[in-house]
Amino acid sequence: IALGEKKFEKFVEFLRLYPEFRLVFIGDNGQADWAVGQMICKQFPQHVEQVWIHEVQPREMTFRYDANSTEALPIGFVDNFVDAAVQAATRRVPLITPEGLHRVVEAAVTDYRRVTSWPSEDVRLQELDGMSNSVETARAVLADSFNIVGTFDRLKELKKVEEQQPDKKVDEQKVE
């Protein structure tokens, strides 16, 4: 909690310097960021636009997490920055434009492909699945909500199953 208290103090210090700003707080659920996000939302609601918590461990392991305590607060869990960008673009009062969402997705795809060293193949595949799902969610949001075609690359291409297993016929499945 000491680190969380320090983050909260820094937030309060920042507000003293810039009281005219509304802020976005981004943290993760590995330590006390969720609790800090709750504190700043409750004590300074006029200054908090949104809190995003990157889910780096199971949500139920989050320090002081209570699934019922954020209903009216602008706090959301995300798997990655693409998820946060989708939420930012689709809020009642958007924080980014649809074009901004598109740029975030393009950058995330490019950055993912630049990673050359992973802790293990399992970690790489897990990240590939998560990022691919987020990219395709963003593609659908851009098309359905904003009538914009996502021109960014897919991380996983759709291929015919018969290309991999000629004896079995199935329409399509995702493969790397």
TAKA-V608583 format. One record per residue. N is the residue number from 0. RES is the residue in one small letter. SS is DSSP state (H for helix, E for strand, L for the rest). PSI is psi in degrees with one decimal (999 if undefined). OMEGA is omega in radians with two decimals (* if undefined). Layout:
((N RES SS PSI OMEGA) (N RES SS PSI OMEGA))
This chain:
((0 i L -26.1 -3.12) (1 a H -43.2 3.12) (2 l H -40.0 3.10) (3 g H -41.3 3.10) (4 e H -38.3 3.12) (5 k H -41.9 3.11) (6 k H -42.3 3.12) (7 f H -44.3 3.11) (8 e H -40.9 3.11) (9 k H -37.4 3.10) (10 f H -46.3 3.13) (11 v H -41.7 3.10) (12 e H -43.0 3.11) (13 f H -42.0 3.13) (14 l H -33.8 3.08) (15 r H -37.8 -3.14) (16 l H -35.5 -3.04) (17 y L 66.5 -3.06) (18 p L -15.0 -3.12) (19 e L -10.8 -3.06) (20 f L 148.6 2.90) (21 r L 138.2 -2.96) (22 l E 156.9 2.98) (23 v E 129.8 3.11) (24 f E 125.9 3.12) (25 i E 127.8 3.12) (26 g E -164.9 3.07) (27 d E 170.7 -3.08) (28 n L 21.8 3.11) (29 g L -22.9 3.12) (30 q L -123.1 -3.01) (31 a L 16.3 -3.06) (32 d H -35.6 3.11) (33 w H -43.9 3.12) (34 a H -39.4 3.10) (35 v H -45.3 3.12) (36 g H -41.7 3.09) (37 q H -45.7 -3.13) (38 m H -45.3 -3.09) (39 i H -34.6 3.09) (40 c H -40.9 -3.10) (41 k H -39.0 -3.07) (42 q H -24.1 -3.10) (43 f L 53.7 -3.07) (44 p H -29.0 -3.13) (45 q H -12.9 -3.11) (46 h H -5.4 -3.07) (47 v E 117.6 3.09) (48 e E -43.2 -3.06) (49 q E 149.2 2.99) (50 v E 127.1 3.03) (51 w E 133.3 3.13) (52 i E 115.8 3.10) (53 h E 122.7 -3.08) (54 e L 98.9 -3.11) (55 v L -5.7 3.08) (56 q L 166.7 3.12) (57 p L 135.8 -3.06) (58 r H -39.0 -3.11) (59 e H -13.2 3.09) (60 m H -2.0 -3.13) (61 t L 131.6 -3.13) (62 f L 124.2 3.13) (63 r L 24.0 -3.12) (64 y L 133.8 3.05) (65 d L 113.0 -3.06) (66 a L -25.2 -3.09) (67 n L -4.5 -2.99) (68 s L -2.3 -3.11) (69 t L 10.4 -3.04) (70 e L -45.5 -3.09) (71 a L 1.3 -3.10) (72 l L 148.1 3.14) (73 p L 63.2 -3.13) (74 i E 129.1 3.11) (75 g E 144.3 3.03) (76 f E 143.3 3.10) (77 v E 152.7 3.08) (78 d L -25.2 -3.10) (79 n L 179.9 -3.09) (80 f H -26.3 3.07) (81 v H -43.8 3.08) (82 d H -44.2 3.12) (83 a H -40.5 3.14) (84 a H -38.8 3.08) (85 v H -46.4 3.11) (86 q H -39.8 -3.13) (87 a H -36.7 -3.11) (88 a H -21.8 -3.04) (89 t H 6.2 3.05) (90 r L 161.8 3.08) (91 r L -45.0 3.00) (92 v L 99.2 -3.04) (93 p L 147.4 3.08) (94 l L -20.9 3.05) (95 i L 158.0 3.12) (96 t L 165.0 3.03) (97 p H -36.3 3.10) (98 e H -35.5 3.07) (99 g H -40.4 3.07) (100 l H -45.5 3.13) (101 h H -44.1 3.14) (102 r H -39.5 3.11) (103 v H -43.9 -3.13) (104 v H -45.2 3.10) (105 e H -46.3 -3.13) (106 a H -40.2 -3.13) (107 a H -41.7 3.11) (108 v H -46.1 3.12) (109 t H -46.1 -3.13) (110 d H -41.6 3.12) (111 y H -44.7 -3.10) (112 r H -21.3 3.12) (113 r H -18.4 -3.13) (114 v L 121.6 -3.10) (115 t L -14.3 -3.09) (116 s L 121.4 3.13) (117 w L 150.7 3.11) (118 p L -33.9 3.11) (119 s L 166.0 3.08) (120 e H -35.6 3.09) (121 d H -42.2 3.11) (122 v H -43.5 3.13) (123 r H -46.0 -3.12) (124 l H -36.9 3.09) (125 q H -44.7 3.11) (126 e H -38.8 3.09) (127 l H -45.8 3.12) (128 d H -48.4 -3.12) (129 g H -47.0 -3.13) (130 m H -39.2 3.11) (131 s H -44.1 3.10) (132 n H -42.5 3.14) (133 s H -41.2 3.13) (134 v H -42.9 -3.13) (135 e H -32.3 3.03) (136 t H -45.0 3.12) (137 a H -41.2 3.12) (138 r H -44.1 -3.14) (139 a H -41.1 3.11) (140 v H -44.9 3.13) (141 l H -43.2 -3.13) (142 a H -48.9 -3.02) (143 d H -39.2 -3.05) (144 s H -26.7 -3.01) (145 f H 0.5 -3.14) (146 n L 41.5 3.13) (147 i L 133.3 3.10) (148 v L 124.1 3.09) (149 g L 111.4 -3.09) (150 t L 3.2 3.12) (151 f L 156.2 -3.12) (152 d L 156.8 2.96) (153 r L 145.6 3.03) (154 l L -31.3 3.08) (155 k L 128.0 3.12) (156 e E 147.2 3.03) (157 l E 127.2 3.13) (158 k E 152.8 3.08) (159 k L 135.2 3.11) (160 v H -35.4 -3.10) (161 e H -21.1 3.06) (162 e H -30.9 -3.14) (163 q H -39.0 -3.08) (164 q L 87.5 -3.03) (165 p L -26.7 -3.11) (166 d L -15.4 -3.11) (167 k L 136.1 3.11) (168 k L 117.3 3.05) (169 v L 147.6 -3.08) (170 d L -74.9 -3.11) (171 e L 155.7 2.99) (172 q E 156.5 3.12) (173 k E 134.0 3.01) (174 v E 161.5 -3.14) (175 e L 999 *))
